[in-house]
Amino acid sequence: MLAIVCPGQGSQTPGFLSEWISDEATRAALEAYSEHSGTDLRAHGTVSDAETIRDTAVAQPLIVAASLLSASTLDLAALDPDRVLYAGHSVGEIPAAVLAGVLTPEQALEFIKVRATSMAAAAAATPTSMAAVVGGVEAEVRQAIADAGLTPANANGPGQIVAAGELEKLAALEASPPARARVIPLTVAGAFHTDFMDSARQTLAAAAAGLTVNDPRQKLISNRDGGYVSTGAEVLERLVDQVTRPVRWDLCMETMAQAEVTGVLELLPGGTLTGLAKRGLKGVKSLAIKTPADIPLAQEFIAEHAG
């Protein structure tokens, strides 16, 4: 069984699309994605600096487009539905929904345009961010996050919970971390998956009301609770509510383990989720797509685990 996963915000790095645009077909696809998202994805993926692509309004369409771009180089539609499942971390759930057949790429890029701009506006209202708390005892970490007036926005797997909230409260947690834990600030521009994003949720709900979607044709795991989602309407509702709800990637990995997944393939910009899989899915092979040179390796990996 193969799990194909799409990363979330913070996985982008300056210039990570530079090698991809040398191919005419992928360059044309990126230009089409730019038109639908209202963002110059080619410039942001090749020449924009780290601070520019940290902006939520830029980062989210860039990451969604990158996952779709790498997926377009693989023949995923031909895979046996009984041998593959899809999942995405945070904004990565949107390209995962495309690959599972719920949304079209055009719908996804137009949807992410609304998500990104509304979340950027919500983030601008109050200075907030996120930080990974690595190590420690989970109960003690969660208590420390609560005591600091923060929200456990992501549970990413063994030994990693992401706290979100106001900057000064995050700084206080970093200065006085839980026992045997480190607090690592993340390169995101807001307290995502918390009530700070409620205005964005309302805007996104209005946009979602005009979408016609399909039921998943492939297995699709929700990072709300790690469960499978069977209808397009429920996928869309969860994508809307996700901006104010915690991401439970730990539960997604539990579902992968129960499904006897033998390989985890992370689409572009890969690396974060395969890192989590190495700790949370012991013994499961993983491969992250980072450059076009990884595509032949990905094809072999797909044949090994879903062939």
Backbone as CSV, one residue per row, in Angstrom:
resi,resn,N_x,N_y,N_z,CA_x,CA_y,CA_z,C_x,C_y,C_z
1,MET,0.850,-1.192,0.000,0.000,0.000,0.000,0.888,1.245,0.000
2,LEU,0.543,2.198,-0.853,1.299,3.437,-0.999,0.499,4.611,-0.446
3,ALA,1.132,5.453,0.350,0.546,6.722,0.779,1.236,7.845,0.022
4,ILE,0.453,8.658,-0.683,0.986,9.825,-1.378,0.541,11.044,-0.581
5,VAL,1.512,11.820,-0.101,1.207,12.900,0.830,1.712,14.232,0.291
6,CYS,1.003,15.293,0.664,1.309,16.652,0.195,1.650,17.531,1.389
7,PRO,2.799,18.220,1.350,3.249,18.996,2.509,2.476,20.289,2.702
8,GLY,2.676,20.890,3.868,1.984,22.124,4.214,2.905,23.329,4.227
9,GLN,2.376,24.427,4.736,3.098,25.695,4.730,4.348,25.615,5.595
10,GLY,5.412,26.220,5.115,6.696,26.148,5.780,7.662,25.219,5.066
11,SER,7.151,24.422,4.114,8.012,23.491,3.373,8.707,24.162,2.194
12,GLN,8.279,25.375,1.840,8.863,26.090,0.700,10.232,26.667,1.051
13,THR,11.129,26.715,0.054,12.442,27.329,0.212,12.737,28.170,-1.030
14,PRO,13.551,29.214,-0.910,13.837,30.057,-2.071,14.431,29.260,-3.238
15,GLY,13.872,29.497,-4.436,14.404,28.887,-5.649,14.081,27.422,-5.861
16,PHE,13.159,26.847,-5.076,12.967,25.398,-5.163,12.321,24.937,-6.473
17,LEU,11.752,25.863,-7.251,11.184,25.478,-8.546,12.128,25.749,-9.725
18,SER,13.313,26.230,-9.453,14.219,26.637,-10.535,14.506,25.516,-11.526
19,GLU,14.773,24.331,-11.043,15.092,23.220,-11.936,13.871,22.716,-12.689
20,TRP,12.690,22.972,-12.168,11.475,22.434,-12.777,11.061,23.202,-14.032
21,ILE,11.373,24.465,-14.116,10.872,25.256,-15.244,11.693,25.074,-16.516
22,SER,12.758,24.272,-16.462,13.514,23.995,-17.686,12.725,23.101,-18.637
23,ASP,11.729,22.387,-18.106,10.873,21.544,-18.934,9.682,22.356,-19.426
24,GLU,9.430,22.305,-20.728,8.384,23.136,-21.331,7.003,22.822,-20.773
25,ALA,6.693,21.534,-20.590,5.361,21.145,-20.128,5.113,21.613,-18.693
26,THR,6.093,21.430,-17.815,5.897,21.862,-16.435,5.890,23.386,-16.338
27,ARG,6.663,24.046,-17.200,6.650,25.515,-17.217,5.274,26.033,-17.636
28,ALA,4.673,25.384,-18.637,3.340,25.786,-19.097,2.297,25.530,-18.011
29,ALA,2.434,24.398,-17.315,1.494,24.089,-16.229,1.595,25.122,-15.126
30,LEU,2.823,25.534,-14.789,3.028,26.525,-13.738,2.420,27.867,-14.128
31,GLU,2.523,28.223,-15.385,1.926,29.472,-15.853,0.401,29.421,-15.756
32,ALA,-0.176,28.255,-16.079,-1.630,28.098,-15.944,-2.045,28.189,-14.482
33,TYR,-1.277,27.554,-13.601,-1.571,27.625,-12.178,-1.480,29.076,-11.676
34,SER,-0.519,29.814,-12.211,-0.362,31.223,-11.821,-1.601,32.023,-12.164
35,GLU,-2.150,31.755,-13.336,-3.335,32.495,-13.783,-4.521,32.230,-12.859
36,HIS,-4.710,30.968,-12.492,-5.866,30.621,-11.655,-5.688,31.087,-10.208
37,SER,-4.451,31.138,-9.744,-4.226,31.544,-8.354,-4.024,33.046,-8.195
38,GLY,-3.847,33.744,-9.334,-3.601,35.177,-9.273,-2.254,35.517,-8.664
39,THR,-1.288,34.600,-8.785,0.032,34.772,-8.181,1.105,34.404,-9.198
40,ASP,2.186,35.157,-9.247,3.290,34.846,-10.163,4.126,33.723,-9.555
41,LEU,3.678,32.506,-9.764,4.312,31.349,-9.128,5.705,31.083,-9.671
42,ARG,5.914,31.390,-10.939,7.247,31.184,-11.510,8.268,32.071,-10.805
43,ALA,7.946,33.347,-10.651,8.876,34.255,-9.974,9.078,33.852,-8.518
44,HIS,7.988,33.532,-7.823,8.096,33.205,-6.399,8.805,31.875,-6.167
45,GLY,8.719,30.976,-7.144,9.383,29.687,-6.988,10.819,29.668,-7.451
46,THR,11.278,30.767,-8.059,12.638,30.781,-8.606,13.505,31.919,-8.077
47,VAL,12.966,33.127,-7.992,13.824,34.267,-7.636,13.416,34.988,-6.357
48,SER,12.205,34.795,-5.878,11.778,35.499,-4.655,12.575,35.013,-3.445
49,ASP,12.815,35.926,-2.493,13.602,35.563,-1.314,12.733,34.912,-0.245
50,ALA,13.396,34.470,0.821,12.713,33.715,1.870,11.603,34.523,2.526
51,GLU,11.821,35.805,2.745,10.803,36.633,3.390,9.579,36.786,2.512
52,THR,9.784,36.920,1.208,8.659,37.060,0.276,7.799,35.806,0.266
53,ILE,8.419,34.640,0.180,7.626,33.404,0.084,7.137,32.924,1.448
54,ARG,7.541,33.624,2.509,6.965,33.341,3.830,5.560,33.919,3.938
55,ASP,5.280,34.963,3.163,3.958,35.596,3.149,2.897,34.552,2.826
56,THR,1.900,34.450,3.679,0.846,33.449,3.511,0.191,33.520,2.134
57,ALA,-0.048,34.732,1.634,-0.708,34.906,0.339,0.132,34.357,-0.805
58,VAL,1.443,34.235,-0.598,2.349,33.678,-1.599,2.606,32.203,-1.329
59,ALA,2.886,31.871,-0.073,3.310,30.518,0.278,2.261,29.466,-0.059
60,GLN,0.999,29.730,0.250,-0.017,28.699,0.073,-0.240,28.320,-1.391
61,PRO,-0.467,29.268,-2.308,-0.607,28.859,-3.708,0.672,28.246,-4.259
62,LEU,1.822,28.693,-3.785,3.095,28.154,-4.251,3.232,26.680,-3.884
63,ILE,2.875,26.330,-2.668,2.989,24.945,-2.205,1.967,24.051,-2.901
64,VAL,0.730,24.528,-3.022,-0.295,23.740,-3.722,0.115,23.484,-5.167
65,ALA,0.564,24.537,-5.851,0.984,24.390,-7.244,2.161,23.434,-7.367
66,ALA,3.098,23.499,-6.431,4.272,22.627,-6.491,3.877,21.158,-6.364
67,SER,2.975,20.846,-5.434,2.529,19.456,-5.286,1.834,18.971,-6.553
68,LEU,0.967,19.817,-7.117,0.266,19.444,-8.345,1.242,19.296,-9.508
69,LEU,2.249,20.160,-9.547,3.236,20.120,-10.614,4.003,18.798,-10.593
70,SER,4.462,18.402,-9.424,5.195,17.138,-9.337,4.282,15.948,-9.616
71,ALA,3.025,16.031,-9.176,2.081,14.936,-9.434,1.809,14.777,-10.918
72,SER,1.844,15.893,-11.657,1.543,15.828,-13.095,2.607,15.074,-13.882
73,THR,3.771,14.878,-13.297,4.835,14.130,-13.968,4.739,12.626,-13.708
74,LEU,3.777,12.222,-12.901,3.587,10.820,-12.539,2.211,10.347,-13.006
75,ASP,2.101,9.107,-13.379,0.821,8.571,-13.873,-0.010,8.049,-12.707
76,LEU,-0.472,8.973,-11.868,-1.179,8.575,-10.654,-2.593,8.095,-10.933
77,ALA,-3.218,8.603,-12.001,-4.605,8.222,-12.296,-4.737,6.738,-12.609
78,ALA,-3.649,6.110,-13.040,-3.702,4.696,-13.414,-3.544,3.759,-12.229
79,LEU,-3.297,4.311,-11.031,-3.039,3.461,-9.878,-4.307,2.756,-9.393
80,ASP,-4.143,1.552,-8.909,-5.233,0.760,-8.340,-5.737,1.451,-7.071
81,PRO,-7.025,1.826,-7.004,-7.554,2.514,-5.807,-7.380,1.713,-4.525
82,ASP,-7.223,0.401,-4.639,-7.036,-0.419,-3.448,-5.597,-0.439,-2.966
83,ARG,-4.689,0.177,-3.745,-3.273,0.129,-3.402,-2.684,1.494,-3.077
84,VAL,-3.522,2.531,-3.017,-3.003,3.877,-2.777,-3.982,4.687,-1.928
85,LEU,-3.456,5.571,-1.115,-4.286,6.520,-0.387,-3.582,7.879,-0.402
86,TYR,-4.366,8.936,-0.191,-3.849,10.304,-0.250,-4.117,11.027,1.066
87,ALA,-3.209,11.919,1.399,-3.398,12.780,2.570,-2.545,14.028,2.382
88,GLY,-2.953,15.105,3.041,-2.177,16.344,2.983,-2.133,17.000,4.342
89,HIS,-1.007,17.645,4.626,-0.846,18.335,5.907,-1.288,19.787,5.731
90,SER,-2.324,20.185,6.464,-2.827,21.557,6.400,-3.202,21.926,4.967
91,VAL,-2.568,22.955,4.390,-2.898,23.373,3.024,-2.652,22.247,2.019
92,GLY,-1.822,21.281,2.388,-1.574,20.130,1.516,-2.806,19.273,1.282
93,GLU,-3.844,19.451,2.113,-5.081,18.701,1.869,-5.755,19.126,0.572
94,ILE,-5.456,20.330,0.087,-6.104,20.797,-1.141,-5.566,20.057,-2.366
95,PRO,-4.245,19.980,-2.596,-3.794,19.147,-3.705,-4.126,17.670,-3.507
96,ALA,-4.149,17.194,-2.267,-4.546,15.806,-2.026,-5.984,15.573,-2.491
97,ALA,-6.852,16.555,-2.275,-8.241,16.448,-2.725,-8.326,16.424,-4.247
98,VAL,-7.428,17.147,-4.917,-7.380,17.103,-6.383,-6.997,15.707,-6.844
99,LEU,-5.953,15.151,-6.260,-5.446,13.854,-6.686,-6.433,12.731,-6.380
100,ALA,-7.259,12.923,-5.360,-8.295,11.936,-5.044,-9.544,12.110,-5.900
101,GLY,-9.585,13.160,-6.741,-10.691,13.352,-7.669,-11.807,14.247,-7.192
102,VAL,-11.625,14.931,-6.060,-12.693,15.768,-5.498,-12.762,17.122,-6.200
103,LEU,-11.607,17.773,-6.334,-11.504,19.089,-6.970,-10.732,18.983,-8.280
104,THR,-10.966,19.918,-9.190,-10.110,20.045,-10.361,-8.911,20.919,-9.971
105,PRO,-7.812,20.834,-10.712,-6.690,21.734,-10.407,-7.095,23.208,-10.440
106,GLU,-7.965,23.567,-11.386,-8.409,24.954,-11.497,-9.194,25.373,-10.255
107,GLN,-10.093,24.503,-9.795,-10.842,24.810,-8.574,-9.903,24.959,-7.381
108,ALA,-8.920,24.084,-7.308,-7.986,24.109,-6.182,-7.214,25.414,-6.132
109,LEU,-6.736,25.882,-7.292,-5.945,27.113,-7.304,-6.805,28.336,-7.024
110,GLU,-8.048,28.319,-7.485,-8.946,29.429,-7.188,-9.364,29.414,-5.711
111,PHE,-9.546,28.223,-5.178,-9.890,28.066,-3.763,-8.731,28.525,-2.882
112,ILE,-7.515,28.150,-3.264,-6.361,28.518,-2.447,-6.102,30.016,-2.513
113,LYS,-6.474,30.644,-3.616,-6.334,32.106,-3.685,-7.166,32.767,-2.591
114,VAL,-8.393,32.304,-2.420,-9.262,32.854,-1.371,-8.721,32.493,0.006
115,ARG,-8.314,31.242,0.171,-7.787,30.788,1.474,-6.564,31.598,1.876
116,ALA,-5.640,31.752,0.930,-4.380,32.414,1.243,-4.583,33.890,1.581
117,THR,-5.367,34.581,0.775,-5.544,36.015,1.013,-6.355,36.277,2.283
118,SER,-7.355,35.443,2.541,-8.169,35.662,3.740,-7.388,35.300,5.003
119,MET,-6.540,34.267,4.930,-5.725,33.919,6.097,-4.626,34.956,6.322
120,ALA,-4.079,35.506,5.244,-3.087,36.569,5.387,-3.712,37.788,6.059
121,ALA,-4.959,38.113,5.652,-5.650,39.248,6.266,-5.928,38.989,7.744
122,ALA,-6.332,37.761,8.068,-6.580,37.417,9.471,-5.292,37.486,10.282
123,ALA,-4.185,37.026,9.680,-2.896,37.051,10.375,-2.418,38.478,10.616
124,ALA,-2.746,39.369,9.679,-2.304,40.761,9.806,-3.033,41.500,10.923
125,ALA,-4.183,40.989,11.321,-4.976,41.672,12.345,-4.308,41.641,13.713
126,THR,-3.587,40.548,14.003,-2.889,40.391,15.281,-1.557,39.705,15.016
127,PRO,-0.448,40.214,15.551,0.851,39.566,15.327,0.903,38.184,15.991
128,THR,0.869,37.145,15.181,0.863,35.773,15.678,1.795,34.916,14.832
129,SER,2.097,33.721,15.337,2.919,32.778,14.590,2.758,31.394,15.215
130,MET,3.703,30.498,14.893,3.657,29.125,15.381,5.082,28.683,15.729
131,ALA,5.178,27.689,16.623,6.474,27.136,16.996,6.314,25.658,17.306
132,ALA,7.272,24.860,16.840,7.247,23.427,17.121,7.861,23.166,18.489
133,VAL,7.158,22.387,19.296,7.688,21.940,20.578,8.127,20.495,20.382
134,VAL,9.423,20.276,20.404,10.005,18.972,20.075,10.542,18.326,21.341
135,GLY,10.115,17.069,21.579,10.556,16.340,22.754,9.598,16.529,23.917
136,GLY,10.007,16.075,25.094,9.173,16.196,26.278,8.093,15.136,26.363
137,VAL,7.355,15.170,27.439,6.211,14.279,27.663,4.972,14.985,27.130
138,GLU,4.182,14.290,26.295,3.079,14.961,25.603,2.138,15.683,26.556
139,ALA,1.739,15.034,27.629,0.801,15.671,28.564,1.408,16.941,29.155
140,GLU,2.697,16.900,29.465,3.359,18.075,30.033,3.511,19.180,28.987
141,VAL,3.788,18.780,27.745,3.908,19.764,26.667,2.574,20.464,26.436
142,ARG,1.503,19.692,26.361,0.182,20.288,26.146,-0.192,21.219,27.302
143,GLN,0.157,20.835,28.522,-0.144,21.685,29.669,0.656,22.980,29.615
144,ALA,1.918,22.884,29.200,2.757,24.082,29.096,2.230,25.023,28.020
145,ILE,1.758,24.458,26.917,1.186,25.275,25.843,-0.068,25.997,26.344
146,ALA,-0.916,25.256,27.043,-2.135,25.870,27.593,-1.800,26.937,28.625
147,ASP,-0.834,26.654,29.500,-0.449,27.612,30.541,0.114,28.897,29.935
148,ALA,0.718,28.783,28.741,1.279,29.957,28.072,0.224,30.754,27.322
149,GLY,-1.021,30.274,27.326,-2.083,30.970,26.610,-2.045,30.723,25.114
150,LEU,-1.480,29.572,24.725,-1.346,29.212,23.317,-2.230,28.019,22.976
151,THR,-2.297,27.692,21.693,-3.129,26.589,21.212,-2.258,25.510,20.585
152,PRO,-2.497,24.221,20.901,-1.784,23.141,20.211,-2.391,22.957,18.818
153,ALA,-1.837,23.659,17.826,-2.463,23.738,16.501,-2.187,22.529,15.624
154,ASN,-1.029,21.902,15.806,-0.683,20.701,15.038,-0.136,19.646,15.988
155,ALA,-0.605,18.416,15.825,0.024,17.268,16.479,0.642,16.452,15.346
156,ASN,1.958,16.563,15.207,2.616,16.030,14.018,3.157,14.621,14.164
157,GLY,3.076,14.069,15.364,3.594,12.732,15.577,4.365,12.681,16.874
158,PRO,5.012,11.556,17.142,5.727,11.402,18.405,6.744,12.527,18.636
159,GLY,6.573,13.214,19.745,7.552,14.212,20.127,7.486,15.522,19.401
160,GLN,6.374,15.832,18.712,6.277,17.136,18.067,4.844,17.658,18.067
161,ILE,4.634,18.716,18.830,3.364,19.432,18.841,3.671,20.884,18.509
162,VAL,2.855,21.488,17.653,3.077,22.873,17.254,2.142,23.786,18.032
163,ALA,2.730,24.752,18.717,1.957,25.750,19.451,1.731,26.962,18.563
164,ALA,0.582,27.608,18.736,0.257,28.789,17.930,-0.384,29.847,18.802
165,GLY,-0.099,31.104,18.452,-0.701,32.201,19.196,0.097,33.480,19.047
166,GLU,-0.072,34.384,19.984,0.572,35.696,19.908,2.082,35.584,20.091
167,LEU,2.806,36.484,19.436,4.261,36.409,19.374,4.910,36.443,20.753
168,GLU,4.442,37.334,21.624,5.079,37.449,22.928,4.873,36.191,23.767
169,LYS,3.742,35.510,23.580,3.487,34.275,24.320,4.346,33.133,23.775
170,LEU,4.559,33.117,22.465,5.462,32.124,21.884,6.891,32.352,22.368
171,ALA,7.295,33.622,22.437,8.637,33.948,22.913,8.826,33.501,24.360
172,ALA,7.785,33.655,25.165,7.859,33.235,26.563,7.988,31.721,26.667
173,LEU,7.270,30.992,25.803,7.376,29.529,25.808,8.767,29.094,25.365
174,GLU,9.324,29.783,24.370,10.669,29.459,23.889,11.700,29.708,24.993
175,ALA,11.506,30.770,25.750,12.448,31.094,26.826,12.347,30.132,27.998
176,SER,11.162,29.539,28.188,10.963,28.605,29.294,10.220,27.366,28.787
177,PRO,10.912,26.500,28.046,10.261,25.355,27.427,9.893,24.273,28.437
178,PRO,9.002,23.365,28.061,8.697,22.226,28.938,9.953,21.386,29.168
179,ALA,9.922,20.589,30.200,11.072,19.745,30.531,11.427,18.833,29.362
180,ARG,12.719,18.761,29.073,13.273,17.884,28.028,12.691,18.175,26.649
181,ALA,12.323,19.436,26.409,11.750,19.825,25.115,12.442,21.083,24.600
182,ARG,12.413,21.267,23.277,12.909,22.478,22.628,11.744,23.161,21.915
183,VAL,11.777,24.480,21.845,10.755,25.246,21.131,11.431,25.895,19.928
184,ILE,10.949,25.539,18.725,11.579,25.988,17.486,10.588,26.846,16.699
185,PRO,10.831,28.150,16.556,9.928,29.008,15.778,9.833,28.528,14.328
186,LEU,8.632,28.614,13.757,8.404,28.193,12.381,8.303,29.405,11.459
187,THR,8.615,29.189,10.180,8.583,30.288,9.204,7.192,30.439,8.617
188,VAL,6.235,30.738,9.470,4.864,31.014,9.038,4.458,32.367,9.613
189,ALA,3.474,32.978,8.994,3.141,34.362,9.340,1.838,34.496,10.112
190,GLY,1.400,33.441,10.791,0.165,33.557,11.537,-0.101,32.334,12.388
191,ALA,-1.082,32.449,13.294,-1.491,31.342,14.156,-2.567,30.538,13.431
192,PHE,-2.126,29.734,12.478,-3.062,28.955,11.682,-3.669,27.832,12.527
193,HIS,-4.862,27.403,12.116,-5.582,26.327,12.799,-5.952,26.702,14.234
194,THR,-6.251,27.985,14.420,-6.736,28.477,15.705,-7.884,29.456,15.441
195,ASP,-8.484,29.939,16.517,-9.597,30.886,16.379,-9.163,32.229,15.792
196,PHE,-7.857,32.489,15.752,-7.383,33.712,15.110,-7.751,33.735,13.618
197,MET,-8.063,32.585,13.056,-8.367,32.470,11.625,-9.872,32.415,11.338
198,ASP,-10.709,32.782,12.305,-12.149,32.620,12.095,-12.686,33.491,10.962
199,SER,-12.166,34.688,10.803,-12.647,35.533,9.698,-12.326,34.880,8.358
200,ALA,-11.186,34.208,8.257,-10.822,33.497,7.029,-11.760,32.322,6.787
201,ARG,-12.132,31.632,7.850,-13.065,30.506,7.707,-14.394,30.980,7.136
202,GLN,-14.873,32.103,7.592,-16.147,32.623,7.088,-16.047,33.003,5.608
203,THR,-14.942,33.636,5.230,-14.740,34.002,3.821,-14.642,32.761,2.952
204,LEU,-13.931,31.760,3.443,-13.743,30.526,2.685,-15.054,29.755,2.546
205,ALA,-15.884,29.797,3.583,-17.181,29.115,3.514,-18.056,29.718,2.421
206,ALA,-18.008,31.036,2.277,-18.786,31.698,1.230,-18.284,31.289,-0.149
207,ALA,-16.960,31.176,-0.311,-16.399,30.768,-1.595,-16.732,29.312,-1.904
208,ALA,-16.690,28.463,-0.882,-16.960,27.042,-1.077,-18.403,26.788,-1.488
209,ALA,-19.302,27.666,-1.083,-20.728,27.476,-1.397,-20.979,27.469,-2.902
210,GLY,-20.093,28.069,-3.683,-20.281,28.122,-5.126,-19.585,27.015,-5.886
211,LEU,-18.973,26.067,-5.176,-18.221,24.999,-5.835,-19.055,23.734,-5.989
212,THR,-18.907,23.088,-7.135,-19.482,21.762,-7.360,-18.324,20.768,-7.377
213,VAL,-18.371,19.799,-6.482,-17.244,18.878,-6.333,-17.702,17.432,-6.527
214,ASN,-16.732,16.552,-6.687,-16.997,15.127,-6.863,-16.682,14.365,-5.582
215,ASP,-17.259,13.177,-5.460,-16.870,12.296,-4.362,-15.485,11.736,-4.667
216,PRO,-14.689,11.430,-3.639,-13.341,10.908,-3.879,-13.372,9.603,-4.679
217,ARG,-12.473,9.508,-5.650,-12.315,8.260,-6.412,-11.195,7.408,-5.827
218,GLN,-10.411,8.004,-4.941,-9.332,7.301,-4.252,-9.504,7.512,-2.752
219,LYS,-8.851,6.701,-1.958,-8.909,6.852,-0.507,-8.271,8.190,-0.108
220,LEU,-8.988,8.955,0.700,-8.526,10.271,1.127,-8.674,10.384,2.637
221,ILE,-7.555,10.649,3.314,-7.543,10.769,4.772,-7.624,12.249,5.160
222,SER,-8.455,12.535,6.139,-8.603,13.910,6.637,-7.689,14.135,7.827
223,ASN,-6.999,15.299,7.848,-6.156,15.562,9.017,-6.937,16.204,10.170
224,ARG,-8.256,16.205,10.063,-9.049,16.600,11.233,-8.988,15.510,12.292
225,ASP,-9.131,14.242,11.841,-9.193,13.135,12.793,-8.525,11.857,12.286
226,GLY,-7.852,11.939,11.133,-7.204,10.750,10.582,-8.162,9.781,9.922
227,GLY,-9.432,10.160,9.775,-10.413,9.258,9.175,-10.517,9.437,7.669
228,TYR,-11.081,8.435,7.002,-11.332,8.535,5.573,-12.569,9.404,5.333
229,VAL,-12.552,10.153,4.245,-13.678,10.997,3.880,-14.287,10.434,2.602
230,SER,-15.600,10.212,2.594,-16.215,9.468,1.496,-17.021,10.318,0.521
231,THR,-17.360,11.556,0.892,-18.142,12.395,-0.017,-17.424,13.714,-0.290
232,GLY,-17.643,14.237,-1.488,-17.043,15.516,-1.843,-17.529,16.643,-0.963
233,ALA,-18.806,16.601,-0.591,-19.362,17.657,0.260,-18.661,17.696,1.608
234,GLU,-18.368,16.526,2.166,-17.682,16.489,3.460,-16.233,16.946,3.323
235,VAL,-15.573,16.574,2.225,-14.209,17.049,1.996,-14.180,18.571,1.981
236,LEU,-15.106,19.176,1.258,-15.142,20.629,1.138,-15.421,21.284,2.486
237,GLU,-16.355,20.722,3.236,-16.676,21.267,4.558,-15.463,21.201,5.481
238,ARG,-14.710,20.110,5.394,-13.521,19.961,6.236,-12.404,20.902,5.798
239,LEU,-12.275,21.146,4.492,-11.271,22.088,4.012,-11.546,23.503,4.523
240,VAL,-12.813,23.839,4.628,-13.187,25.157,5.153,-12.889,25.236,6.648
241,ASP,-13.380,24.265,7.410,-13.227,24.302,8.866,-11.785,24.105,9.311
242,GLN,-10.982,23.504,8.434,-9.601,23.192,8.788,-8.799,24.409,9.231
243,VAL,-9.123,25.590,8.715,-8.298,26.769,9.027,-8.381,27.165,10.499
244,THR,-9.410,26.706,11.214,-9.517,27.011,12.638,-9.407,25.762,13.515
245,ARG,-9.171,24.598,12.921,-9.099,23.351,13.689,-7.661,22.823,13.717
246,PRO,-7.276,22.136,14.786,-5.933,21.558,14.835,-5.716,20.508,13.747
247,VAL,-4.495,20.425,13.261,-4.101,19.391,12.306,-3.627,18.175,13.100
248,ARG,-4.262,17.025,12.880,-3.888,15.805,13.588,-3.151,14.858,12.638
249,TRP,-1.928,15.257,12.271,-1.136,14.399,11.390,-0.750,13.103,12.091
250,ASP,-0.662,13.140,13.413,-0.367,11.912,14.159,-1.446,10.860,13.901
251,LEU,-2.708,11.297,13.836,-3.804,10.356,13.587,-3.802,9.886,12.136
252,CYS,-3.374,10.763,11.217,-3.241,10.338,9.817,-2.223,9.211,9.705
253,MET,-1.112,9.344,10.412,-0.102,8.286,10.362,-0.594,7.006,11.024
254,GLU,-1.413,7.132,12.061,-2.009,5.939,12.664,-2.880,5.206,11.647
255,THR,-3.659,5.957,10.867,-4.501,5.346,9.833,-3.640,4.677,8.769
256,MET,-2.540,5.313,8.390,-1.628,4.702,7.415,-1.071,3.386,7.944
257,ALA,-0.719,3.361,9.221,-0.204,2.135,9.821,-1.267,1.039,9.805
258,GLN,-2.509,1.413,10.133,-3.599,0.435,10.128,-3.887,-0.085,8.729
259,ALA,-3.641,0.758,7.706,-3.846,0.353,6.314,-2.674,-0.460,5.771
260,GLU,-1.670,-0.681,6.623,-0.468,-1.435,6.264,0.272,-0.790,5.091
261,VAL,0.391,0.550,5.172,1.182,1.284,4.191,2.634,0.830,4.281
262,THR,3.231,0.559,3.134,4.635,0.139,3.087,5.545,1.237,2.560
263,GLY,4.963,2.265,1.909,5.758,3.355,1.365,5.023,4.674,1.440
264,VAL,5.739,5.752,1.778,5.183,7.106,1.818,5.940,7.942,0.793
265,LEU,5.220,8.439,-0.200,5.792,9.302,-1.228,5.314,10.725,-0.979
266,GLU,6.252,11.638,-0.720,5.893,13.029,-0.468,6.142,13.859,-1.715
267,LEU,5.101,14.543,-2.162,5.215,15.386,-3.345,5.970,16.675,-3.019
268,LEU,6.312,17.404,-4.068,7.067,18.653,-3.960,6.282,19.718,-3.167
269,PRO,6.932,20.503,-2.310,8.323,20.452,-1.884,8.529,19.472,-0.734
270,GLY,9.076,18.310,-1.067,9.136,17.212,-0.119,10.232,17.343,0.924
271,GLY,10.070,16.581,1.992,11.060,16.489,3.054,10.472,16.503,4.445
272,THR,9.494,17.361,4.688,8.936,17.505,6.036,8.158,16.263,6.466
273,LEU,7.255,15.797,5.617,6.379,14.688,6.009,7.112,13.353,6.004
274,THR,8.087,13.195,5.119,8.882,11.964,5.163,9.719,11.942,6.445
275,GLY,10.153,13.121,6.899,10.860,13.187,8.176,9.978,12.742,9.331
276,LEU,8.723,13.174,9.320,7.782,12.746,10.355,7.487,11.255,10.252
277,ALA,7.420,10.747,9.015,7.136,9.323,8.810,8.247,8.436,9.368
278,LYS,9.476,8.900,9.275,10.596,8.104,9.790,10.489,7.901,11.289
279,ARG,9.864,8.860,11.978,9.687,8.730,13.423,8.352,8.097,13.795
280,GLY,7.316,8.390,12.995,5.979,7.919,13.354,5.542,6.648,12.671
281,LEU,6.244,6.235,11.622,5.903,5.007,10.892,7.175,4.175,10.754
282,LYS,7.624,3.653,11.854,8.873,2.899,11.889,8.830,1.724,10.904
283,GLY,9.888,1.594,10.117,9.995,0.483,9.182,9.342,0.724,7.844
284,VAL,8.607,1.835,7.694,7.953,2.162,6.421,8.928,2.965,5.564
285,LYS,9.093,2.587,4.319,9.993,3.303,3.418,9.375,4.644,3.032
286,SER,10.227,5.605,2.708,9.719,6.918,2.316,10.622,7.529,1.256
287,LEU,10.023,8.414,0.459,10.756,9.126,-0.583,10.145,10.509,-0.740
288,ALA,10.976,11.536,-0.743,10.523,12.918,-0.916,10.951,13.429,-2.280
289,ILE,10.009,14.023,-3.016,10.329,14.641,-4.302,10.779,16.078,-4.054
290,LYS,11.998,16.390,-4.504,12.556,17.729,-4.342,12.981,18.351,-5.667
291,THR,13.502,17.541,-6.575,13.960,18.021,-7.875,13.457,17.090,-8.966
292,PRO,13.520,17.506,-10.237,13.096,16.617,-11.331,13.876,15.305,-11.368
293,ALA,15.084,15.297,-10.835,15.876,14.066,-10.802,15.241,12.994,-9.926
294,ASP,14.322,13.399,-9.047,13.651,12.435,-8.166,12.496,11.711,-8.845
295,ILE,12.065,12.182,-10.018,10.892,11.590,-10.664,11.114,10.129,-11.055
296,PRO,12.221,9.752,-11.692,12.427,8.323,-11.976,12.438,7.471,-10.705
297,LEU,13.031,8.006,-9.642,13.026,7.281,-8.373,11.601,7.137,-7.838
298,ALA,10.803,8.189,-8.004,9.410,8.148,-7.554,8.610,7.115,-8.348
299,GLN,8.867,7.029,-9.635,8.164,6.036,-10.458,8.497,4.618,-10.006
300,GLU,9.753,4.381,-9.687,10.151,3.060,-9.182,9.514,2.801,-7.827
301,PHE,9.453,3.835,-6.992,8.874,3.709,-5.651,7.380,3.378,-5.753
302,ILE,6.699,4.050,-6.675,5.273,3.777,-6.880,5.064,2.340,-7.336
303,ALA,5.876,1.879,-8.261,5.753,0.495,-8.759,5.987,-0.504,-7.632
304,GLU,6.927,-0.173,-6.741,7.242,-1.091,-5.637,6.089,-1.204,-4.648
305,HIS,5.432,-0.078,-4.348,4.454,-0.072,-3.265,2.995,-0.069,-3.724
306,ALA,2.738,0.241,-4.988,1.344,0.250,-5.475,1.204,-0.456,-6.804
307,GLY,2.244,-1.127,-7.249,2.198,-1.787,-8.552,1.402,-3.073,-8.528
